[in-house]
Amino acid sequence: MSGSIVRKAVLVSAVVCASILAPAQQPVTSTPGLSESSNEIEKNSRPYRILTNGKTVTIKSVKNIKSLMVWTSGGHRIIEEKNLNTSNYNFRVTVNEKLFFVMVQLADGKTYSEKIGVQ
């Protein structure tokens, strides 16, 4: 009986030691090869800004906005504008939601998307 207790204790200690000594995996970043800080810099260097004031949302861009799509966290599209060709666009949220996703396509063909919140 005491032999089985000793075996269990040895097995438990072996598992604990193996888990402590095993090398941890590196975290996967959203862009392979880039660190967290370069992802942060890339996010901050986007050529547009999204400003919210209550339920009014304004998008100001350095380059012309080609198209814009806004949808709720539930997946319902509330705005889909194509061929805008403007550097500023504002709209008022008419649904009772607080979180939205915005996809901005610029005239140079680059597409950006992000999550925003309104009050």
C-alpha positions as CSV (number, residue, x, y, z in Angstrom):
1,M,0.0,0.0,0.0
2,S,2.8,2.4,0.9
3,G,4.5,1.5,-2.4
4,S,1.5,2.8,-4.5
5,I,1.5,6.1,-2.5
6,V,5.2,6.5,-3.2
7,R,4.7,5.8,-6.9
8,K,1.9,8.4,-7.1
9,A,4.0,11.0,-5.3
10,V,6.9,10.3,-7.7
11,L,4.6,10.6,-10.7
12,V,3.0,13.8,-9.5
13,S,6.4,15.4,-8.8
14,A,7.7,14.3,-12.3
15,V,4.7,15.9,-14.0
16,V,5.2,19.1,-12.0
17,C,8.9,19.3,-12.7
18,A,8.2,18.6,-16.4
19,S,5.7,21.4,-16.6
20,I,8.0,23.9,-14.9
21,L,11.1,23.0,-17.0
22,A,9.3,22.8,-20.4
23,P,9.9,25.8,-22.6
24,A,6.9,28.1,-23.2
25,Q,5.7,28.8,-26.7
26,Q,6.2,32.3,-28.0
27,P,2.9,34.3,-28.3
28,V,1.5,34.7,-31.8
29,T,1.2,38.3,-32.9
30,S,-1.3,39.4,-35.5
31,T,1.4,40.1,-38.0
32,P,4.2,37.4,-38.2
33,G,7.6,38.9,-37.6
34,L,6.4,42.1,-35.9
35,S,6.4,42.7,-32.2
36,E,3.7,44.2,-30.1
37,S,5.3,47.7,-30.3
38,S,5.5,47.7,-34.1
39,N,1.8,46.7,-34.3
40,E,1.0,49.6,-32.0
41,I,3.0,52.0,-34.1
42,E,1.3,50.7,-37.3
43,K,-2.1,51.2,-35.7
44,N,-1.2,54.8,-34.6
45,S,0.1,55.7,-38.0
46,R,-3.1,55.1,-39.9
47,P,-3.9,57.8,-42.4
48,Y,-7.3,58.6,-40.9
49,R,-8.9,59.4,-37.6
50,I,-12.3,58.4,-36.2
51,L,-13.8,60.9,-33.9
52,T,-17.0,60.3,-31.9
53,N,-19.1,62.9,-30.2
54,G,-22.2,61.2,-28.7
55,K,-23.9,59.4,-31.6
56,T,-22.1,61.5,-34.2
57,V,-19.1,59.9,-35.8
58,T,-16.6,61.8,-38.0
59,I,-13.9,60.2,-40.1
60,K,-11.1,62.5,-41.2
61,S,-8.5,61.2,-43.6
62,V,-5.2,62.4,-45.1
63,K,-6.1,60.5,-48.3
64,N,-9.5,60.4,-50.0
65,I,-12.0,57.8,-48.7
66,K,-13.1,55.5,-51.5
67,S,-15.7,53.4,-49.6
68,L,-17.0,53.0,-46.0
69,M,-18.9,50.3,-44.3
70,V,-20.2,50.4,-40.7
71,W,-21.9,47.5,-39.0
72,T,-23.0,46.6,-35.5
73,S,-21.5,44.0,-33.2
74,G,-24.4,41.8,-34.1
75,G,-23.5,42.0,-37.8
76,H,-26.1,44.3,-39.1
77,R,-24.9,46.9,-41.6
78,I,-25.9,50.4,-40.9
79,I,-23.9,52.3,-43.5
80,E,-22.4,51.2,-46.8
81,E,-21.1,54.0,-49.0
82,K,-19.2,53.4,-52.2
83,N,-17.4,55.9,-54.5
84,L,-17.2,58.6,-51.8
85,N,-14.0,60.3,-52.9
86,T,-13.9,62.7,-49.9
87,S,-11.4,63.2,-47.1
88,N,-14.1,63.8,-44.5
89,Y,-17.2,61.9,-43.7
90,N,-19.6,62.1,-40.8
91,F,-22.8,60.3,-39.9
92,R,-25.1,59.9,-37.0
93,V,-25.8,56.4,-35.4
94,T,-29.5,55.8,-35.5
95,V,-29.6,52.4,-33.8
96,N,-29.4,51.6,-30.1
97,E,-26.0,49.9,-30.0
98,K,-22.7,51.0,-28.4
99,L,-20.1,48.9,-30.3
100,F,-19.6,49.2,-34.1
101,F,-17.0,48.0,-36.6
102,V,-15.8,50.4,-39.3
103,M,-14.1,49.5,-42.5
104,V,-12.5,52.3,-44.5
105,Q,-11.1,51.8,-48.0
106,L,-8.9,54.6,-49.2
107,A,-8.3,55.8,-52.8
108,D,-4.9,54.0,-52.8
109,G,-6.7,50.7,-52.4
110,K,-5.7,50.1,-48.7
111,T,-8.4,48.9,-46.4
112,Y,-8.5,49.4,-42.7
113,S,-11.0,48.2,-40.1
114,E,-11.4,48.8,-36.4
115,K,-13.9,48.7,-33.6
116,I,-15.3,51.9,-32.2
117,G,-17.7,52.7,-29.4
118,V,-20.4,55.4,-29.1
119,Q,-22.4,56.7,-26.2
